[in-house]
Amino acid sequence: MTINYLKRGKPAAERAEDDARTRAVVEATLADIETRGDAAVRALSEKFDKYSPASYRLSQGEIDALIDELTDRELADIKFAQEQVVNFAKAQRASMVDIEVETLPGVILGHKNIPVQSVGCYVPGGKFPMVASAHMSVATASVAGVPRIVACTPPWQGKPNPAVIAAMHLGGAHEIYVLGGIQAVGAMAIGTESIEPVHMLVGPGNAFVAEAKRQLFGRVGIDLFAGPTETMVIADDTVDGELCATDLLGQAEHGYNSPAVLVTNSRKLADQTLSEINRLLTILPTADTARKSWEDYGEVILCDSYDEMLTVADDIASEHVQVMTDRDDWFLDNMTCYGALFLGPRTNVANGDKVIGTNHTLPTRKAGRYTGGLWVGKFLKTHSYQKVMTDEAAVMVGEYGSRLCMLEGFVGHAEQCNIRVRRYGGLNVPYGKGAPYREAAE
């Protein structure tokens, strides 16, 4: 295998140092929220967002007033995008059915899909108001039937962002708080005097939000461990450098540490893309952010074959993978580790992020090896149940159960089976005296 890195990103050791600093800050901040509750949350909001209203929770009147600030076109666009997300989530929900089967005569097994009872949805918005993230978390949780949906978003330019608030409200949020960062996810998970804690946290965020979710996992559920936005373009000479460069920088503008990787088997395309990136960085309004990401985290990887491209792509397991080749469906059939695929030159990650209907909260940092992204199923818990309906079934299963419990040395477990064998098998003998307990013990 010949894999040539025409450009490499920041070394892993330097990335680990950044992560360690973030961990320490988050740990101390969460401890402060746990100790001081609302006072800590207010202090953090004042420090980082310069925002200190009488109440962080918006009233219905405040929500209505913010929505009224939007133009008819803006509101219609938000509703259109949310409808696409909701429609796909409904189709996914319909694929998840409760089941009940008779596996043996008189033995009934089943499962039910039960919504998580309370969810905290974080919607980023300090730098860019992430309207679409409200659809992905709030609206999808609503389709799942979550009975309490709490939504938090930071102030934008010193006040609530009308578009984000509209998306949260239309999506079905029951409580909306204008809070950002660690203080938002900490308050939702830990709880304060004014915010009842939730059972689960979902939604993307910056490195501090992602680390806070990681540290809170276990205390609450989370959707996934999310790091900075990642994008990968897998391309051959069926496309040009301008298209590849546009797609790479389009995601690199998310932040200063957003990896963007080109994997190709065409040296000509690699060179074209590098040249186009340099050109676009002279005219892109968000170039300051995108340039830093590209310099520190951008990579161009030249492979000899499509098989090598597939191997490299699965190893990186990028969040967004845009495939533009003469065999897009081959990658769909063979790729196993990624967040979401965007197939063909007509498709792009921005459509997936904003409007097309699939969920944009996706696994990063190689998590695509073991999980998919946020979807309606993440808000559902699949719980099993069992019923033994006949005396004959109780005796038959109990005899097997007793012997298997004794095989492991669990005498008390065995007696749970034995008592039913005795009662439903017509054996009127005291604890520890009847078959199959005696037989198993021997």
C-alpha positions as CSV (number, residue, x, y, z in Angstrom):
1,M,0.0,0.0,0.0
2,T,1.4,3.4,-1.0
3,I,-0.3,6.3,0.8
4,N,1.3,9.7,0.4
5,Y,0.4,12.6,2.7
6,L,0.7,15.7,0.6
7,K,-0.3,17.8,3.6
8,R,-0.5,16.8,7.3
9,G,-2.4,18.3,10.2
10,K,-1.3,19.1,13.8
11,P,0.5,16.3,15.5
12,A,-1.6,14.1,17.8
13,A,0.5,15.0,20.9
14,E,-0.4,18.7,20.5
15,R,-4.1,17.9,20.2
16,A,-3.9,15.8,23.4
17,E,-2.4,18.8,25.3
18,D,-5.4,20.9,24.2
19,D,-7.8,18.2,25.3
20,A,-6.1,18.0,28.8
21,R,-6.5,21.7,29.4
22,T,-10.2,21.5,28.4
23,R,-10.8,18.6,30.8
24,A,-9.4,20.5,33.8
25,V,-11.6,23.6,33.1
26,V,-14.7,21.5,32.6
27,E,-14.2,19.5,35.8
28,A,-13.8,22.5,38.0
29,T,-16.8,24.3,36.4
30,L,-19.1,21.3,36.8
31,A,-18.1,21.0,40.4
32,D,-19.0,24.7,40.9
33,I,-22.4,24.2,39.4
34,E,-23.1,21.3,41.6
35,T,-22.1,23.3,44.7
36,R,-23.6,26.7,44.0
37,G,-26.4,25.9,41.5
38,D,-28.1,29.0,40.0
39,A,-25.5,31.3,41.4
40,A,-22.7,29.5,39.6
41,V,-24.7,29.4,36.4
42,R,-25.4,33.1,36.5
43,A,-21.7,33.9,37.2
44,L,-20.6,31.8,34.3
45,S,-23.2,33.4,32.0
46,E,-22.1,36.9,33.0
47,K,-18.4,36.0,32.6
48,F,-18.5,34.3,29.2
49,D,-21.7,35.7,27.5
50,K,-22.0,39.0,29.3
51,Y,-25.7,38.1,29.8
52,S,-27.7,38.3,33.0
53,P,-31.5,38.5,32.6
54,A,-33.9,38.3,35.4
55,S,-34.7,34.8,34.2
56,Y,-32.8,32.6,31.8
57,R,-36.0,30.8,30.9
58,L,-38.1,32.5,28.2
59,S,-41.8,33.1,28.8
60,Q,-44.3,32.4,26.1
61,G,-44.7,36.1,25.6
62,E,-40.9,36.5,25.0
63,I,-40.9,33.5,22.6
64,D,-43.8,35.0,20.6
65,A,-42.1,38.4,20.4
66,L,-38.9,36.9,19.2
67,I,-40.7,34.8,16.5
68,D,-42.4,38.0,15.4
69,E,-39.0,39.5,14.5
70,L,-38.6,37.0,11.7
71,T,-39.7,37.8,8.2
72,D,-42.3,35.5,6.5
73,R,-39.6,34.1,4.3
74,E,-37.3,33.3,7.2
75,L,-40.1,31.6,9.1
76,A,-41.2,29.6,6.1
77,D,-37.6,28.4,5.5
78,I,-37.3,27.3,9.1
79,K,-40.6,25.4,8.9
80,F,-39.6,23.8,5.6
81,A,-36.3,22.5,6.9
82,Q,-38.0,21.3,10.1
83,E,-40.6,19.4,8.1
84,Q,-37.9,17.5,6.3
85,V,-36.2,16.4,9.5
86,V,-39.6,15.5,11.1
87,N,-40.7,13.5,8.1
88,F,-37.5,11.4,8.0
89,A,-37.6,11.0,11.8
90,K,-41.2,9.7,11.6
91,A,-40.2,7.2,8.9
92,Q,-37.4,6.0,11.2
93,R,-39.8,5.8,14.2
94,A,-42.2,3.7,12.1
95,S,-39.4,1.2,11.5
96,M,-39.0,0.6,15.3
97,V,-41.9,-1.7,16.4
98,D,-42.8,-3.2,19.7
99,I,-42.8,-7.0,19.5
100,E,-44.3,-9.9,21.4
101,V,-43.7,-13.5,20.4
102,E,-44.4,-16.9,21.9
103,T,-41.0,-18.6,21.8
104,L,-42.1,-21.8,23.5
105,P,-45.6,-23.0,24.3
106,G,-46.8,-20.8,27.1
107,V,-43.7,-18.5,27.1
108,I,-44.2,-14.9,25.9
109,L,-41.3,-12.6,25.3
110,G,-41.4,-9.0,24.0
111,H,-40.0,-5.6,24.0
112,K,-41.4,-2.1,24.2
113,N,-39.8,1.1,22.8
114,I,-40.3,3.7,25.6
115,P,-39.2,7.4,25.2
116,V,-36.6,8.8,27.5
117,Q,-38.7,10.9,30.0
118,S,-36.7,14.1,29.9
119,V,-34.1,15.4,27.5
120,G,-31.8,18.5,27.5
121,C,-31.1,19.7,24.0
122,Y,-28.1,22.0,23.5
123,V,-28.2,24.2,20.4
124,P,-24.9,26.1,19.8
125,G,-25.1,29.7,18.8
126,G,-22.4,31.9,20.3
127,K,-20.5,32.3,17.1
128,F,-23.0,31.0,14.5
129,P,-26.7,30.7,15.5
130,M,-27.2,27.0,14.7
131,V,-30.9,27.1,13.8
132,A,-30.7,23.6,12.2
133,S,-29.5,22.0,15.4
134,A,-32.8,22.7,17.0
135,H,-34.5,20.6,14.4
136,M,-32.1,17.7,14.9
137,S,-32.5,17.5,18.6
138,V,-35.8,19.1,19.7
139,A,-38.0,18.1,16.8
140,T,-36.6,14.6,16.7
141,A,-37.1,14.2,20.4
142,S,-40.7,15.3,19.9
143,V,-41.3,12.7,17.2
144,A,-40.0,10.1,19.7
145,G,-42.6,11.2,22.2
146,V,-40.3,12.6,24.9
147,P,-42.7,14.2,27.5
148,R,-40.2,16.9,28.7
149,I,-37.9,18.6,26.3
150,V,-35.6,21.3,27.6
151,A,-33.7,23.4,25.2
152,C,-30.7,25.7,25.8
153,T,-28.9,28.1,23.5
154,P,-26.5,30.9,24.2
155,P,-27.3,34.6,23.6
156,W,-26.3,35.8,20.2
157,Q,-25.0,39.4,20.0
158,G,-26.3,40.0,23.5
159,K,-29.8,38.6,23.2
160,P,-31.8,35.5,22.2
161,N,-31.5,34.7,18.5
162,P,-35.1,34.8,17.1
163,A,-34.5,32.1,14.5
164,V,-33.0,29.6,16.9
165,I,-35.8,30.3,19.4
166,A,-38.4,29.8,16.7
167,A,-36.9,26.5,15.7
168,M,-36.9,25.3,19.3
169,H,-40.5,26.4,19.9
170,L,-41.8,25.0,16.7
171,G,-39.9,21.8,17.2
172,G,-41.7,21.2,20.5
173,A,-39.5,22.4,23.3
174,H,-41.4,22.6,26.6
175,E,-38.8,24.8,28.3
176,I,-36.4,27.2,26.6
177,Y,-33.4,28.8,28.4
178,V,-30.9,31.3,27.0
179,L,-27.8,29.7,28.4
180,G,-24.6,28.6,26.7
181,G,-21.5,26.5,27.2
182,I,-20.7,24.3,30.3
183,Q,-23.2,26.2,32.4
184,A,-26.1,25.1,30.1
185,V,-25.3,21.4,29.9
186,G,-24.2,21.4,33.6
187,A,-27.5,23.0,34.7
188,M,-29.6,20.6,32.6
189,A,-27.8,17.5,33.8
190,I,-27.0,18.3,37.4
191,G,-30.0,20.5,38.1
192,T,-30.2,23.8,40.0
193,E,-32.8,25.6,42.2
194,S,-34.6,26.7,39.0
195,I,-33.9,23.9,36.5
196,E,-35.0,20.3,37.2
197,P,-32.4,17.9,35.9
198,V,-33.0,15.8,32.8
199,H,-32.3,12.2,32.0
200,M,-30.3,12.7,28.8
201,L,-28.2,15.4,27.0
202,V,-28.1,15.7,23.3
203,G,-26.7,18.2,20.7
204,P,-23.4,19.4,19.4
205,G,-21.2,22.1,20.9
206,N,-17.7,23.4,21.2
207,A,-14.9,21.5,22.9
208,F,-16.0,22.6,26.4
209,V,-19.6,21.5,25.8
210,A,-18.4,18.1,24.3
211,E,-16.1,17.5,27.3
212,A,-18.9,18.5,29.8
213,K,-21.2,15.9,28.2
214,R,-18.4,13.3,28.4
215,Q,-17.8,14.0,32.1
216,L,-21.6,13.9,32.8
217,F,-22.1,10.6,31.0
218,G,-23.4,8.0,33.4
219,R,-25.1,10.6,35.5
220,V,-27.2,11.2,32.4
221,G,-27.3,9.6,29.0
222,I,-25.9,11.4,26.0
223,D,-26.3,11.0,22.3
224,L,-22.6,10.5,21.5
225,F,-19.2,11.8,22.3
226,A,-18.8,14.7,19.9
227,G,-15.7,16.7,19.0
228,P,-15.1,19.4,16.5
229,T,-16.7,19.1,13.1
230,E,-14.9,16.8,10.7
231,T,-15.2,16.5,6.9
232,M,-13.7,14.2,4.4
233,V,-13.9,14.3,0.6
234,I,-13.3,11.1,-1.3
235,A,-12.8,12.1,-4.9
236,D,-11.3,11.0,-8.2
237,D,-10.8,12.8,-11.5
238,T,-14.5,12.8,-12.3
239,V,-14.6,16.1,-10.3
240,D,-12.4,19.2,-10.1
241,G,-10.4,21.0,-7.5
242,E,-12.8,23.9,-7.1
243,L,-15.6,21.6,-6.0
244,C,-13.4,19.7,-3.6
245,A,-11.9,22.9,-2.1
246,T,-15.3,24.4,-1.6
247,D,-16.6,21.4,0.2
248,L,-13.5,21.2,2.5
249,L,-13.5,24.8,3.4
250,G,-17.3,24.9,3.8
251,Q,-16.8,22.7,6.9
252,A,-13.5,24.1,8.0
253,E,-15.2,27.4,8.8
254,H,-17.0,25.8,11.8
255,G,-14.0,26.4,14.1
256,Y,-10.3,26.7,14.5
257,N,-9.9,22.9,15.0
258,S,-12.2,21.3,12.4
259,P,-10.4,18.6,10.4
260,A,-10.9,18.6,6.6
261,V,-9.3,15.8,4.6
262,L,-9.1,15.0,0.9
263,V,-8.6,11.4,0.0
264,T,-7.9,10.9,-3.7
265,N,-6.1,8.7,-6.2
266,S,-5.5,11.6,-8.6
267,R,-2.4,13.7,-8.1
268,K,-3.8,16.2,-10.6
269,L,-6.9,16.7,-8.4
270,A,-4.9,16.9,-5.2
271,D,-2.7,19.7,-6.7
272,Q,-5.8,21.5,-8.1
273,T,-7.5,21.3,-4.7
274,L,-4.5,22.7,-2.8
275,S,-4.3,25.6,-5.3
276,E,-8.1,26.3,-5.1
277,I,-8.0,26.3,-1.3
278,N,-5.3,29.0,-1.4
279,R,-7.4,31.0,-3.8
280,L,-10.7,30.6,-1.9
281,L,-9.0,31.6,1.4
282,T,-8.4,35.1,-0.2
283,I,-12.1,35.7,-0.8
284,L,-14.0,33.6,1.8
285,P,-15.6,35.9,4.5
286,T,-14.9,33.3,7.2
287,A,-11.3,32.8,6.0
288,D,-9.7,33.6,9.3
289,T,-11.4,30.6,10.9
290,A,-11.2,28.3,7.9
291,R,-7.5,29.1,7.3
292,K,-6.5,28.2,10.9
293,S,-8.4,24.9,10.7
294,W,-6.9,24.1,7.3
295,E,-3.4,24.9,8.4
296,D,-3.6,22.9,11.6
297,Y,-6.0,20.1,10.7
298,G,-6.2,19.9,7.0
299,E,-4.8,16.9,5.2
300,V,-4.4,15.7,1.6
301,I,-3.9,12.0,1.2
302,L,-2.9,10.5,-2.2
303,C,-3.6,6.8,-2.7
304,D,-2.8,4.4,-5.5
305,S,-6.2,2.7,-5.7
306,Y,-9.9,2.8,-4.7
307,D,-9.3,0.0,-2.2
308,E,-6.6,2.1,-0.5
309,M,-8.9,5.1,-0.5
310,L,-11.6,2.9,1.2
311,T,-9.0,1.6,3.8
312,V,-7.8,5.1,4.7
313,A,-11.4,6.5,4.9
314,D,-12.6,3.7,7.2
315,D,-9.5,4.2,9.4
316,I,-10.1,8.0,9.8
317,A,-13.9,7.4,10.3
318,S,-14.8,11.0,9.6
319,E,-18.0,12.6,10.7
320,H,-19.0,13.8,7.2
321,V,-17.8,11.8,4.2
322,Q,-18.5,13.3,0.8
323,V,-18.0,10.8,-2.0
324,M,-17.5,12.0,-5.6
325,T,-16.2,9.2,-7.8
326,D,-17.1,7.0,-10.7
327,R,-18.2,4.4,-8.1
328,D,-20.1,6.1,-5.3
329,D,-22.4,3.2,-4.6
330,W,-19.4,0.9,-4.2
331,F,-18.3,3.1,-1.3
332,L,-21.8,3.0,0.1
333,D,-21.7,-0.8,-0.1
334,N,-18.3,-1.2,1.4
335,M,-17.6,1.7,3.9
336,T,-18.3,0.7,7.5
337,C,-16.9,3.6,9.7
338,Y,-18.3,7.1,9.2
339,G,-20.9,9.6,10.5
340,A,-22.9,10.1,7.4
341,L,-22.3,9.7,3.7
342,F,-23.0,12.3,1.0
343,L,-23.0,10.6,-2.4
344,G,-22.3,12.3,-5.7
345,P,-21.3,15.8,-6.8
346,R,-24.9,17.0,-6.6
347,T,-25.0,16.2,-2.8
348,N,-23.2,18.2,-0.2
349,V,-22.7,18.3,3.5
350,A,-24.3,21.7,3.9
351,N,-27.6,20.3,2.7
352,G,-27.3,17.6,5.2
353,D,-26.5,20.1,7.9
354,K,-29.4,22.4,7.2
355,V,-32.3,21.1,5.2
356,I,-32.4,17.7,3.5
357,G,-33.8,15.8,6.5
358,T,-31.1,13.5,7.8
359,N,-29.8,14.3,11.3
360,H,-26.6,16.4,11.4
361,T,-25.5,15.4,15.0
362,L,-22.9,12.8,14.1
363,P,-20.0,10.9,15.6
364,T,-16.5,12.4,15.5
365,R,-13.0,11.4,16.6
366,K,-13.4,7.9,15.2
367,A,-16.6,7.2,17.1
368,G,-18.2,6.2,13.8
369,R,-16.5,2.8,14.4
370,Y,-19.0,2.0,17.1
371,T,-22.0,4.3,16.8
372,G,-24.1,6.2,14.3
373,G,-25.4,9.7,14.8
374,L,-28.4,11.2,16.6
375,W,-31.7,9.9,15.4
376,V,-35.2,9.2,16.7
377,G,-34.1,5.9,18.1
378,K,-31.6,7.5,20.4
379,F,-34.5,9.0,22.4
380,L,-36.1,5.5,22.8
381,K,-35.2,2.8,25.3
382,T,-35.9,-0.7,24.2
383,H,-37.1,-2.6,27.3
384,S,-37.8,-6.4,27.3
385,Y,-40.4,-8.3,29.2
386,Q,-41.4,-11.9,29.7
387,K,-44.5,-13.8,30.7
388,V,-45.0,-17.5,31.5
389,M,-48.6,-18.3,30.8
390,T,-49.1,-22.0,31.7
391,D,-48.2,-24.5,34.5
392,E,-46.5,-26.7,32.0
393,A,-44.2,-23.9,30.7
394,A,-43.3,-22.9,34.3
395,V,-42.2,-26.4,35.1
396,M,-40.3,-27.0,31.9
397,V,-38.4,-23.7,31.9
398,G,-37.9,-24.0,35.7
399,E,-36.2,-27.4,35.4
400,Y,-33.7,-26.1,32.9
401,G,-33.2,-22.9,34.9
402,S,-32.6,-24.7,38.1
403,R,-29.9,-27.0,36.7
404,L,-28.2,-24.0,34.9
405,C,-28.2,-22.0,38.1
406,M,-26.6,-24.8,40.0
407,L,-24.0,-25.2,37.2
408,E,-22.9,-21.7,38.2
409,G,-23.2,-22.3,41.9
410,F,-26.2,-19.9,42.5
411,V,-28.3,-21.9,44.9
412,G,-30.7,-19.1,45.7
413,H,-31.2,-18.5,42.0
414,A,-32.0,-22.2,41.5
415,E,-34.6,-22.1,44.3
416,Q,-36.5,-19.3,42.4
417,C,-36.9,-21.9,39.7
418,N,-37.5,-24.8,42.0
419,I,-40.4,-23.2,43.9
420,R,-42.3,-22.8,40.7
421,V,-41.5,-26.3,39.6
422,R,-43.0,-27.5,42.9
423,R,-46.0,-25.3,42.9
424,Y,-47.0,-25.6,39.3
425,G,-45.9,-29.2,38.9
426,G,-48.1,-30.3,41.8
427,L,-45.3,-31.1,44.2
428,N,-46.4,-30.1,47.7
429,V,-42.9,-30.2,49.4
430,P,-41.1,-27.5,51.4
431,Y,-38.2,-25.3,50.4
432,G,-35.1,-27.3,49.4
433,K,-36.8,-30.8,49.3
434,G,-38.3,-31.3,45.9
435,A,-37.0,-32.2,42.5
436,P,-35.4,-30.8,40.5
437,Y,-33.6,-28.9,43.4
438,R,-32.4,-32.2,45.0
439,E,-31.5,-33.6,41.6
440,A,-29.5,-30.5,40.7
441,A,-27.8,-30.4,44.1
442,E,-26.6,-34.0,43.7
